Amino acid sequence: MTVLDRLGPEHLRAVIVGYRDALAAHRETLNRLNVYPVPDGDTGTNMSLTLESVVAELPPAGSDVDMVAICRAVAHGSLMGARGNSGVILSQVLRGLTDGLSKGESIDAATLADALAASSAAAYRAVMHPVEGTILTVIREASEAAVDRRDASLVEVLDAAAEAARDALERTPELLAVLADAGVVDAGAAGLVLFFEVLLHVAAGRPVPEPAPDTPGPTNVSGSTTPNGAGEAHSAGGPRYEVMFLLDAPDEVIDEFKSCWDGLGDSIVVVGGDGTWNCHVHTDDIGAAVEAGIRAGKPHRIEVTDLSEQVAHVACLNADAAGGPGASAADVRVSSVPVNTGVVAVAAGDGVGRILRSLGVGRVVAGGQSMNPSTAEILAAVDEVAAEEVVVLPNNKNVVAVAEQVAAVATKPVRVVPTKSVTAAFAALLGYDADADAETNARTMADAAGHVTTAEVTQAVREASTAAGPVRAGDWLGVTPEGIVAVAAGAAEAACALLDHLVDDSHELVTLVVGVDASTDGTQQITEWLDAHRPGVAVEVHDGGQPLAAWLLSIE
C-alpha cells in the first residue's frame, strides 16, 4: 500500500475502528495480565468496550465528513462510554489527542506529535495521583519520542512513538514492584501500545500483532499494592468497591469534588469538561462517594462494582490456567471478605451472572423461566454467602414464593426483594449497601428497582389472542410486566415495537442484555432504531447469554 505522509478524516476513522478491532482481538490476553488481582471488570474488556462506544459515535464509513466531526465523535464517545479505570484514562488520552488533531483537515507529522504531547498532559491531569509503570508512562514516553522527531516524516514519527511505547511497556515491571512480583507487564499499557501499532498499519501497511496464544497470567494472585490512579487495581487490603458515574457539574467545582473523593478512596480518575464528567474511584463508602457527586452537580448512570467478588473470578481463571483440565477455584485459596449483608440472586446465562457478581451479588443460583430452583438450592446459596444477613433477588415471578420460603427457614436473617427480571435486579443492586442490615437494604433496593421499566423479547411457543393482536407459534413478543405489547415475525422488529411503546423523551438510558437467541444484526438494528427515533437516549449493550429471552431491556 501507499505510505501516507498525512492522515485525512477517513484515515483517522480507520485508526479508531482498527483499534477497536485490535482491542477486541487482544481482550483476553490483556485481561490475563491483571495482577492486583482484579481489574475493574478486566482491563482488556474495559478498553475494548470503551472503543466500542467510540466507534458507535463515528459517522458511517464513506460519508462526507470532516476532521472536526470525526474528532468530536471520538471525544464524546470516549467520555460517555469509558469503562473502568483504564477505560477512563484511555478516554482522556483520546480526547486530548483529538483536541489537537481537530484544528485542520489533515494530520501531518508535527501536528500528530504535538497532539500526542497534549494527550499525555491530559491523561496525567485526569489522574489524582499518577503512578509510573502504567498506561501513563507509555503515552508520556511515546509522545516525547514523537516530539523529538516532529520534523521528520509521518511514518518516522510514528515509528519513534511506537518504539518508545514498546520500550516503556517492557520496563513497566521495573517501575511498579507488583508487576515485577507477578512476572507480567502492565495490562493498560499493553492495550495502549496497540494504538500505535494500528496507526502504523493505517499509515504504512504494517501488520497489527496477533494476540499471543496462552499468555501467562500473574504468578501472584493475592495482590499486594493498589496503585493510585492508573491501572485497574484492588488488593485484599484495599477499598472494596469501584464507583463510577457521569456527572453534570460546572467545571469550577471539579477540583473541590476531586479533593473530597481523595479522602474517600484511591484510583481516582475524573475526565471531561464543559459541564460533563466521567468519574471513577475505589472506595469503601459508596454513599459518600455518590453524595459528593450530588453536592457537585447531577450524577447519573451510577455503576457500583464489588471488587472483592472479582478476586474469586480471577483466581478461578488462574487455577484453570495453572491446573489444566479439572482445575477449579477451590485449587486457589482466596479469602471471602465478610460483609454485614450479602446478596443471592437467581439467574440464567454466564454473562448475566458476571454482571450480577460485578454489582455485588455473592452467589448466583442457576434458574429462571422454565427452570425454577428449589428452596434447598437457594437456601444453600444463602448459607454459603460470607454475610451475617442476606437479601434474595428471585428475578422471576415463579421464584418469588420459593425465595420467601427460604426467608422463613434460614438460620440467618433473610429479606426478599420481589424482582421479576434480572434487569430489575441490576437496578435494585444500585441501592445495595453491604454495611447496612438486610431490612434496610430490602427497602432501598426495592425503591431503586421501582425507578426502572423492565421488558423482554421472547418467542411464542403456541397460538394465542392478546391485546397486541393474534399470536402464532414462532412469533416474537415484546413483553412487559403488564403483558404482551408487541407482536412481530422478527425478533428485532418486536424489540423496536416494544421500545416504541415504552421509551419517550423523559428517558435517559436503555440497557440491552443480549441472549443466546439474539443475532448481532438484530442488536445493531435495535441500536440504530433508537438512534434514529429516540436520539436523546443513551444505549448500553451487555452480553447476557440468557436462554429464552433474546433481549432483556431496562429503561430509566
N, C-alpha and C positions, 0 to 999 in steps of 0.2 A: 504494500500500500504506500501512498504518498506520505512522506514525513511532513508534518504540519509545522509552520512557523508561527501560526496564530490559531486560536480556538474561537469559533463562532458560537452562536446560541445553540445550534444543533449539536455541536461537539460537546458543549457543557451538559446538555441534556443526556447525551450518550454516556458521559462520565458518571452522572448520577445514577442512571439506570444500570450501568455496568457495575458500579459499586454496590448497588442493591443486590445484584445477582451474585457478586463475589462474596458478600457477607452471608447470603443465604447458603451458598455452597460450603463456606468455611464455618458455619454457625456451630456445629457440634464440636469441631476442632477447637474453636475459641472457648466454648463452654468447658471443655475438658482442662483448660489451662487455669481455671479459677482455683484459688488457693486459700481463701480466708475463713472457712472453706466454702462459703456460699456467695454467689453473686446475687444481686437484687433481681432474681428471675433469670440469671445467667447472662454474662457479658455478650456472648455471641448472639443470643436471642434478642437481647435489648437493642444492640446495634442494628441487627437485621430488621427488627420491627420499626425502629426509628426511620430507617431508609425506606421502608415500605410506605410510611406516611408521607415522606418527602416525594416519592415517585407519584403517589396518588394526587398530589397537588400540581404536577407538571402539566403543561399544555400537551395535547396529543402530538405524537410524532408526525412530522410533515406539515404541521400547521405553521402559519406565517407569524412567528412571534419574535420578539426582540430580546436582547440580553437582559434588559430590566425585568421583563416578565418572567424569564427563567429564574433569575436571582431572587425575585420576590417570592416565587413559588417555593424555592428551596428554603428560604429563610422562614417563611410561615409554616411550611410543612414540618420542618425540623423542630421548631418551637412547640407546635401543638401536639406533635406525635412522639416527642422524646420519651424513652422508657429507661428507667433505672439510672444509676449514677453515670455509667459510661455513655448511655444514650443522651443524657442531658449535656454532658461535656461535649460529645460529638456534635450536638445541635449547635453549640456555641462556636465550635470550630467552623462548621458550615456557614453559620450566619456571619461570622467575621470575614470569612473568605468571600462570600457573595457580596458583602457590602463593598469590598474593594474591587470586585470584578464588574459591578453594575454600572461603572462610570463610562463605559464605552461599548461599542457594538462588537468588538472583538478583543481577544486577550493575547497580548504579546508576552515575551519573557519577563520584562521588567514589571509589567502590570501583575503578572502571576506571582512573582517574587514578593512584591510589596503586599499583595493580598494575603499571602501566606504569613507574612510578618504580622499583619493586622489580625489574622485568625489566631495566631499564637497568643497575642496580647489579650484578645477577647476571652480565650479559654482560661488563661491564668486569672483574669479578673473575676470570672464566674465562680471560682472555687474559693471557699472561705480560707482554707489552709492548704495551699498547694503542696503536693508531695512529688518528689522526683522518682524516677523509675516507673513511670506510668505513661498514659496517653499524652500527658502534658509534656513530658520530656521529648517524645517523638515529634510532636508538632513544633516545639521550640527549635530543636536541632535541625529539623528538615527546613524550617523557614530561614534559619541563619545560613544554612548552606546555599539555599536559593538566592538569598540577598547577596551573598558573596559572588555569585555568578550572574547577577541580574543583567549584565551587559552581553551575555552570551546568547546562543540561540535558545528557543523554547525547549527543545529536547535536551539540550545540555543543562539547562536549569532544572528540568525535571529529573534528569539522571543524578545530578548533585543532591537534590532533595530526597530522592528515593534511596540513594546510597546512605545518606545521613540517617534517614528513618530506619533503615535496616540495622545500621550500626547501633543506633540508640536502643532499638528493641533488644539486640543481643546483650547490651550492657545493663538492661533493667535489673537483673539479679544482683549486679554489683552495687546498685543504688538502693535496693529495697531488700532487707535481710530475709523477709518472709518468702520472697521469691527464690532466693538462693537456698533457703532451707528446704523448700518444696521441689527444687530442681526444675523450675519452669520459668518462662518469660512472662511478662505482664499480658493478660488477655486483651485489655482495651488497647494497649499499644500495638499488639499484633493486628488488631482489627483496623487501626488507622493506617498501618503500613500498606494494607490492601488498597487504600485510596490512591496512593502514589503509583502502585502497580497498574491500576486501572487508567490513571492519567497517561501513563506511558503506552498503554495499549491503544488508547484513542489517538494519541499524538504521533506514535511511531510504529504501531502494529505489534508491539512486544506482547508475548503471551502472558496472561494473568496466571500466577502459580496455582496449581491444583491443590486441594487440601491433602495434607499428608495422611496416609492411612494409619489408623491405630495410634494416634498421637497420645503419648503417655500423659497421664494426669499427674497431679501433685502427689508427692510421696508423703506429705504431712497433711492428714485430713482434719486434724483438730484445730489448726489455725493458731496464731499467736498474737498478731498485732493487727489493729484496724487502722489502715492508713486513712487520714482525714482528708477527704475532699476529692480524691482521684482514685479511680478503680473501684469496682464493687467490693464491698468488704463487710464481713461480720465474723467476729470471733466469739468464743464461748463466754468471754467476759465483757463483750461489747454491747451496745444497745440492741434491744430485741427487735424493734420494728423499723421498717422503712416507710416513710410517709412522703407521698408525692401529691402535688395538686397544681392546677393552673390558678394563677392569682391575678385578678384585675385590680390594680392598685397604681396610684401615682408614682412616678419614678423617684420622687424625692423622699418617699418613706421607706424605700427598699433597704438602705443601709441600716436603718433602725430595726427593720424586720430581721435582717440577717444577724445583727448583733443579739437580738432576742433568741433566735434559733441557736446561736453559738453557745448559749448557756443551757440548751436542752439536749444537745447531742453532737454528732460528728457527721462526716461525709456530706457536708453542706454544699450544695450547688444551686445557685439561683441565676437563671439566664432569661434574657428577654429585653424588653424596653418598650417605650411608647405606651405604657399602661397595661401590658400583658406580660406575665412572667411564668416560667416553668420552674417549680421549686421542689427540691429533694433534700431529705435529711434522714439520718438514722437516729432513733431516739427511743427511750423507754416510756415517754409521756406523749401518747398520741393526742390526747385532748389539748394539752398546752401547745403542741405544735400547730394544730388547726386553729386554736384560738388566737395565736399570734398572727395567722393569716387573716382572720376576721377583723382584728384590730387594724391591720394594714389596708384591707380592702375586701374583695369578694373572692374567697376561694371556691373553686368548683372542680369537678372531675377528680375528687379526692380518692386516692388509692392507698391502702394500707397493706403491707406485706409483713407477715410474721417470719422473720429471718431464721429463727431457731428451727422452724419446721423444715426449712430448706437444707439444714445441716444433714438431716436424715436422708433426704433425696440425693444429695451429693455423695454421701457415704455409700449409698446403695450403688450408685454408678461406679464408684471407685472399687467397691467389692466385686462387682461384675467384671471389671477390667482386670483386677488382680487375681481373682479366684477362678476365672474362666467359667465354663458351664456349671450351673448348680450353685455358684456363689450367691450370697444374699446379703441383705443389710445386717443380718444377725452376725455375719462374719467380721463386721467392723463395729467396734464399741463407740457409740455416740450417745452422750448423756441426753436424756429428755429433760428439758427445762420445765420444772413445775410452775404452774400458774394457779391463781385462785379459781378462775372459771375457764374451762375448756369448751370446745365445740365439737360435736359429732354431726356429720351431715350424710344424707343418703343421696347417692348419685350414680349414674352410669356414664362411662366414657372416660378414657385416660386423660384427655385434655380438660374435661370438666373437673376431674379430680385434682389436676395440677392447679387449676385456678382456685378451687376451694382451699387447697392447702396454702397457696400463696396469700390468701386472705385471712389465714389464721386457724383454719379447721385442723383439729388434732387428729381425727380419724374419719375416713370416708368409708361408709358401708355401701357395698355394691347393691344397687337396686333402683327401682323406679317403676314406670308404667309397664305392666305385664310381668314384672319380676320383683314383687314386693318382698323385702327382707322380713325375717321373723323377729319377734320380740327378743329372742335369745341372741340373735346376731347383733342387734342394736345395743342390747344390754352389755354384751361382751366388749363392744367398742367403748361404751361409757366407762366400763371398769378399766380399760387399757389407757385411757387418757390421763396424763400426769396432771391432774387438777383436783381441787377439793370439791368443786361443783361443776355441773355440765349443762350446756344448752344444746338441745337437739333440733336440727333442721330437717324435717321429713321430706320436703321438696316434692311431694306428690299427695293428692287428696286421699289416696288409698292407704297411705303410710301414716297419716296423722294419728289415727286411732291406735295404731301399734306403738308409735312413739309415746303416746300418753300412757299406755300400759307400762312402758319402761320406766316412766317417771314415778309410777305407783309402786314399783317393786325394787327400784335401785337402792343400793346401800348408801349412796351419796345424794345430795340434793340435785334434782334434775328439773329443768323447765323446758317446755316445748314451745318454740315459735312456729305456728302452723303454716309454714311456707308450702306452697303447692307447685313450685317450679324452682329449678336451680337458679334462674335469673333473679327470682325474688330472694333467694339465699345470698347471691352476690351483693344485692342491695342491703340486706339485713346485716351482713358482716361489716359494712361500713360503720355500723353502730356498736360493734363489738369492742369491749374493753376487758382484757384478760385480768385486770386487777380488781374489777368490780365483782359483786356477787351475781349468781345466776338470775335472781329475781330482777335486779336492776338491768342486767343485760337483756333479759327477755323483753322488757318494756322498750328499751331504746332500740333494740334490733327490730322489733315488730313495727315500731314507728318508722324506722328507716326503710323497711320493706314496703310500707304503705305509700311511700312517695314515688314508687316506680310502677309503671304499667308493664305487665308481662304478657307474652303471647308466644305461640309456636306455629310452625308449619309442619304438618304431618300428612300421611297418605291414608285415604279411606280404604277400609277393608270390606265394606258392604254398601249396598244402596241405602239411602235414607232421604227423608224430606227435612229440610232445615229452613230457618229464617232467611238464610243467604241463598236459598234455591235448592233444587234437587241435587243429590249426590249419587254418583255411581262409583262402584268399586274401582280403585285406581286413581280417582280424582285426588287433587291436592287441596288441603283445607287450611285456612287461616283461623286459628283458634285462640280465643281469649278466655279468661276465667268465666266470662258471661256466656260463652258458647261459640258456635261457628259463625264467623262474619264474612268469610271469603271462600269461594269455591272456584277452582280453575283446573284445566287439564295439565298445566305445568307447575312445577314447584315454585320457580321464581315468580311466575305470574301470580300465584296465590300469595306469595310473600309481599309483592308490591301492592296488591289489592288490600292486604291486611294493613300495611303501613299507611296506605292512603286513608284507611278508615280510622287509624289510631293517632297518627302524627299530625300536629298542627304547628303554627308559628310559635306557640309558647314553649315548645320542647327544645332541648339543647343537644341531647345525645341519644343516639340509637346504638345499642350493642348487639351484634350478631354473634351467636355461638354456633359454629358450623358442625353439623353432624355427619355421620358416615354416609348418609344418603344424599348429601348435597354435592353439587358439582361446582368446580371452580368458576365455570362460565355463569352458573346461576348466581353465585355470590357476587360476581362482578356486575351482573345485570341489576341486582338489588342496589348495590352501592351507586351505580350510575343513575338509577331511578331516583334515589334520594338526592343526589347531586343536582339533578335536573328539576325535581319537583319540590324538594324541601332544602334549598341551598343553604339555609341558615343552621341546619342541624349537622353536628359532627357525627361521624360513624367510626365505631371500633369493631374490628373483626377478630374473633378468637377461635382457635381450633378446639372444639369440644370433644369430637369423636363419639358423641352420644348416638345410640340407636333410636329408631322410630321417628324422632323429630329431625327433619332436615336442617331447620334453623330454630334455635331458641332466641327470643328477642326480649330486650328490655328497653324501655323508653323513659327518659327522665328529662 
